[in-house]
């Protein structure tokens, strides 16, 4: 997030009917912000005397939630995949389209042709839609460039989005697929000895992700990429057990990865590895439904001790989804989570999947990113499908989206 969006004014927010931290529910609460961070929260009647002279914003008896965190998106892309969507709706499989040269490859061609300015404008508009749905922080992956300079182009666009705000952005370099006409070993050599070092030296990414699946990278190849990433001080995560079961989840856990994402084909042994390691299991309901894959067993994973997160997987092919709230609602309806658990999955747990322990929570020392609900019941956005009753969104204690 740009420094220009950091709040430098002390503020007290009152008139909060109920607030979820998200671990706790407070009623008739107040929230105190200084320089973009939370310094106190609790019952309004217990507001310390030292804050009583600070400027006050009365939220009018509305509910407050932590800003939502979308921890897995592919927001930077050009073109569209409407024709593929129509073909899949008629019964063709995602895998068959990909192996025939469509799918990701179509997006790669369009993204490579687009300029940085074009990609920035497209991604900025998409981020604005997410903001209107309460998303104050998100991860954005590269992966549609494939070639070294094209991947760096995507990452520069992500850096620009990060600098201009208003949302907080985590940047991830994605090793997506091997381009046609290039030998696999040569391509892996480029990623591990050229691309990753350049990204690390320039600070263009926080983490490295590998798509480990049929038609993409093997577990052994992912291991090479992950070792290079760790050598250069970058966190690791991976697309795991989406189309086929590969064992990617256990590799990510063994290497201390931040998250294993998708998990449609994951087994109880994979869930146990996630629970034991603390690696976050990120579920992507949009992709599971649109590709007609098994819906991840969120309830069973949660009960086994997995830290479950939920994200949109926004991308032009398998999940053209703009609503994290909808993804969370689907996980309640189809995955068996309670609404309170889904809130955790879209805030605190999602932030942990990005290694950002001050995002997605309303506690002293955390960033002051929060959603003001249009009504007194803070969980109402989970109840209404297709319409998010959001009154305002704050980042660093500053309104970045307000009711008109």
N, C-alpha and C positions, 0 to 999 in steps of 0.2 A: 504494500500500500504506500502511496506517495506521502512524503512528509507534509505536503500541502493539505492533506486530509486529517492530520493529527490535531486534536482539539487542545488548545492551550489555555482554555478558560475553565475554572472550577465551576461545577454544576451540581445541583441537587435535583433529583427527579422524585416528585411526590405524586399522590393520587393514583397509586398502582393497586388495583383491586387484588390481583394475585400474581405472583412471580415464580417461575420455575428456574432453578439454578443451573442445570436441570435435576440435580440429585435431590433437591429439597423443594417444597412448595411453601412459599411465604404469602401471607395475606396482609392487606393494608400496609404495603411495604414502601420503603424509600430506597433510593439508589444514589450514591454519591460518586461523582467522577472528577478526577483531577488529571489534566494533561493526557486525556485519552484512555486512562485506566480506571478501574473500579477501586476505590479506597475504602468504601463501607457500604453495606446493605443490611437491611433488617426492618423490623416494624417501624413505621413512620413515627409512632409515639416514642420510640427509643432513639430517635436521631440525636447524636451527640451535640452538645451545645456549641462545639467548635465549628460545626458546619451550618449552624442556623442563620448566619449572616451571608451565606453564599447565594448566588443567583439561583432561583427556583424555576423549574419547569413542571407545571401541574399536568399530568397525563390524563386527568379527567375520569378517574375510576376505570381505567382500561387495564387489561392484562398484559404481561410482559414475558417474552421468551428469549433465551439466548439466540443470537444470530445463527442461522442455519449454516452448516459447512458442507459443501458439495465436494467430497474428497476424491472423485474420479470423473474427470471430463476430458473430452477431446474438442475443445471449444474453437480451436483455430483450424479452419478448413474452408475450401472454396468448392463451387459446384453444388450438385445435389445428387441424391440416389433414389429419386422418385420411381424411376423405371424398375430398379431392383426391388423396391418396396412392393410394387405392383406384381412383379414376378413371384416374389415370396408368398404374397397373398393368394396367388393361383396354385401354390404348392411346391415351387422349386425351393431347394434348400440353400441356406447361406453358404455351406461348404462347397456345393457344386458351382455356385456362381463365382465364388472366390477362385476355385481351381481352374475355371474357364477364363480367368483374367479380368473378372469384374470385381465387384465389392470394393475393398480397400484400394485396389489398383486404380480404379476410376477416380477416387478422391485424390490419390497421389498425383495423377496427371493434372487435375484442375488446380490443386494447391501449388504445385511446382510452377504452373503458368502465372499464378497470381502474384502481384507485387506485395511488398510488406505493407504498404498503405492500404491496399484492398483487403488484405487479411486482417489487419488491425480494425478497420471499420466494421467488417463482418463480425469479428469476435466481440468487439465492444458492444454492438447491438444485442448479441446473444447474452452477454453478461448482464446487460440492463434488464432483460427479461427475467433472468435468474434473481436479480436484486428485487424486482417487484414481487417475487415469491418468497422473500425473506432470506435469501442467501447473501450473507455478508462476507463469506470467505470461500474460496474454491481452489482446487488443483486444476491445472491445465497441462496436458501432455503434448509433446511433439509427436512425431511418428508418421506423418503424411508427407514428409520430405524425402526420406530414405537416403538420399545422397547427402554427403557431408555438408556442403554449403546450404542445401535446402533445409536440412534439419536446423542448422544455425539460424537460418532466416526465420523459421517458426519460433525458435526460442527467443530471438530478438523481438518478435511481435509480442510474445508473452511478457518479456521484460518491460516493454512499453505499456502494456495493460497494467502491469504491476505498479509502474511509476505514476500513471495518470489516475488510477483509482476509479471509484471509491472503494471497491472491494479489496480485501486481502487476497493475495494470489501466491500459491506454491507452484513452482515450475518443475516439471519432470521431463527428462529425456526418455523417450520411448523407443526401444528397439522393436519394431513392429513386424516386418516381414523382410525376407531377402528379395531385393529387386531382380527382375528377370534379366538374364544375360550376364549375371555376375556370379562367380564361384562363391559358394558359401564360406569357405575358409578365408578367402580374400576379404569378403564383406565383414566377417567377424574381426579380422585383423584391423580393418579401418575403424570399426566402432571402438575397439579396445585400445588401440595405440594412437589414434588421431582424434576421433570425435569426443570420447570421454575426457581425455586430458584437456582438450580445448575448452570444453564446457566447464570443467572444474576450474581451470585457470581464469576464465572470464566471469565466473559466477552466474552463468546463464541458467543453471538448474540446481535444484536442491536434492534431487533424487534421480535414480535410473530405474526404469521399468522394462521388463521384457515380456512380450507376448509369447507364452510357452504353450504351444498347442499344435494340432495337425495343421499343416500349411504355413506354420510360422517357425518358431525355434524349438529345439529339443531341450530337455533338462540339462544335458551336458553343455550345450552351447550357451544356455542361460548362465550356467555356472561360471563360464569364462567371462561373460559380460559383468556379472555381479562382482567377481573378484577384482576386475579392473575398476569398477565403480568404488568399491570399498578402499582400494589402494589409493584412490584419489580423493577420499574423504566424502564421497557422496552416499546418501542413504539408498537403500534398495527396496523394491516392491515388485510385484509381478501379476500379470494376468494368469490365473491358475484354474485348472479344471473347468474350463468353460465348455468347449466342444467335445473334448475327450478327457479322460483321466490320465494324467502324465506323471504324477508325483511331484509336481512343481510346488505345491503347498509345503510339503515337508522340506524341500530344499530351501525355500524362503525362510521358513522357521529356523532351520539349522544355522542359517547365515545371519540371523538377527534382523530380518526384514521388517519394515514398518507394517506392511499389509500384504495379504494375498487376496486378490480381487476376482470376483465372479463366483466361483465355487459351485456352479450348477451340478457338476459331476463329482464333487468332493464326497469322501467317505467319512465314517466315524473316526477312523484312524487319523485322517487329516484334521478333523475337528479337535481331536485330542492333542495333536501337535500344536495347533493354534493356541489352545487353552494353556498348554504347558509353557510355551515360549512367550506369550503375551503379544504375539503378532496379531494385528487386527484382521478380522475376516470381513471384507467389504462385499456386500451384496448389491447386485445391480438388477433390480426387478424389470426395468424396461427391456433390457437385452434378453433376459430369460423369457419374457412373454412374447416379444416380437419374433424371436428365433424359435419359439415353441420348444424350449428346453425345460427340463424339470425346474420348478420354482425352488430356490434354495431353502433348506429346512432351517429357517431362522430360529424357531422355537427350540428345536433339539440342540442346535449349536449354542444358543444362549444358556440353556439349562446345563450344558456340559462345561460351561465356564469360558466360552469364547467371547472375546470383546467384539461385538458385532457392530459394524457401521453399515450405512446404506447411502448410495449415491445414485446420480442420474445416469452415469456413463454417457452423457450427451455426446452424440456423434452422428454423422450424416447417414450411416448405414443401419446398424443394428439397434440403435436407441436414439432416435431424434426427439428426445424428451427434454422439455424445458422446465419441468416442475419437480423439485426435490420433495415437496410436500406430497405430491401424487405417488412418488416412489415409496415414501414412508407409509402412506395410507395403504398401498398395495401390500407392504410387508406386514401390516396389521391384519389385513383381510385374508391374505393367502399364506403368509409366513408364520402367523400365530403370535406375533409380539403384541404386548399391550401398547396403548397409546403412549404411556409414560416411557416404556422401553424404546419405542420408535423415536421419541424425542431425543433420548440419549444417543441413539444410533445416528441421528442426523445432526448432532451437535458435538458433545464431548468426545464420543468414540471416533467420530469422523475427523475431528481435529487431531486426535492421537494417531490416526492413520497417516497424518501428514507430519508427525513429529512436532506439532505446534500445541504445547501444553497451556498456552494462555488464550487460545481461541475456543469458541463453542461452549463457554461456561460463564456464569455470572457469579464471580467470587472475587474477594480482594486480591489485587495483583493481576487479574485477567484484563484483557482489553475490553473496553466498554462498547461492545457490539451487541445490539439487541433489537428485537422486533416488538413493536407496540401493536397489540391486537385491537381490531375495531369492535370492542365489546369488553365486558367485564370478565369473561371466561377465557383464560389464557390458552386453553387447548382447543378452542373453537376452530382454528385452521385445520385441525385433523378431522373434524366432524363434517365440514362442508367440502364436498368433492366438486372440483371444477371451478371453484371460486374461493380464493384465499381472503378472508376478512382481515386484511392488514391495514392498519391506520398509518403507520410510519415505520421506517427502518433507520436505525442509528449505527454509525461506524465511528469508533473512537469518541463516543459521546456527542457526535454531530449528526443532525438529520441529513440523510442522503436520499431518502425517498419519503415523501409525505403525502397524505391524502389530499386530493384536489377538491 
